[in-house]
Each structure stands twice: as structure tokens, then as C-alpha cells.
Amino acid sequence: MERRPTEIAALQGVVVEMGRMSGIATPINAMVMDVVNTAELAGEGLPNLTPNALRRELAEGPQA
């Protein structure tokens, strides 16, 4: 099956941008976008992360 780019920018990216323009933080949306973009660039396919897993990642903060 041919790998196609995801629609993450059209979905989560718009929410993140609208939040930024309105002064509203959208950390979960930004993290979802980052995780999917990272997996897409690595050619790993979409990660199978639950909402709770994303919340744990967000609570841990950025990894150096």
C-alpha cells in the first residue's frame, strides 16, 4: 500500500492555529499533531496512542 501524507495539518493544525490566534492553549492538539508528524516522517505509520497515553506524555513535558 502506498504511503500517503496524513491530514493532520488540516485537522489538528487548524485547531492549534485558531487557539494561538485566540490566545487559547491547545496542548493536546499540538501533541497529537507532533506525534503524527514525527511518525509520518519516520515512515512508521500512525502511532496507536490512547487519549490517556497522550495525557501522560503531555504531563511529562518535552523530552530532550
C-alpha positions in Angstrom: 0.0 0.0 0.0 1.3 3.4 -0.9 2.1 5.7 2.0 0.2 9.0 1.7 0.6 12.1 3.9 -1.8 12.4 6.7 -4.4 15.1 7.0 -3.1 16.1 10.4 -2.4 19.8 9.4 -5.9 20.2 8.1 -7.4 18.7 11.3 -5.3 19.4 14.4 -3.2 22.2 12.7 -6.2 24.4 12.2 -7.3 23.9 15.8 -3.8 24.8 17.1 -3.6 27.9 14.9 -7.1 29.1 15.9 -6.1 28.6 19.5 -2.9 30.5 19.0 -4.7 33.4 17.3 -7.3 33.5 20.2 -4.8 33.2 23.0 -6.1 29.7 24.0 -3.6 26.9 24.7 -4.3 23.7 22.8 -1.6 21.4 24.2 -3.3 18.1 23.4 -4.0 19.1 19.8 -0.4 20.2 19.4 0.9 17.0 20.8 -1.3 14.9 18.6 0.0 16.9 15.6 3.6 16.4 16.7 3.3 12.7 17.3 1.6 12.0 14.0 4.1 14.3 12.1 7.0 12.5 13.7 5.7 9.0 12.9 4.9 10.2 9.4 8.4 11.5 8.8 9.9 8.3 10.2 7.8 6.2 8.0 6.5 4.3 11.0 2.8 4.6 10.3 0.3 6.1 12.7 1.0 5.6 16.4 -1.6 3.8 18.3 -1.9 6.1 21.3 -4.9 6.3 23.6 -6.1 9.6 25.0 -4.6 8.5 28.4 -1.2 7.9 26.8 -1.3 11.3 25.2 -2.2 12.9 28.6 0.7 11.1 30.3 3.1 12.3 27.5 1.8 15.9 28.0 2.2 15.7 31.8 5.8 14.5 31.4 6.6 17.5 29.2 9.0 17.7 26.2 11.8 15.1 26.1 15.3 16.5 25.5 
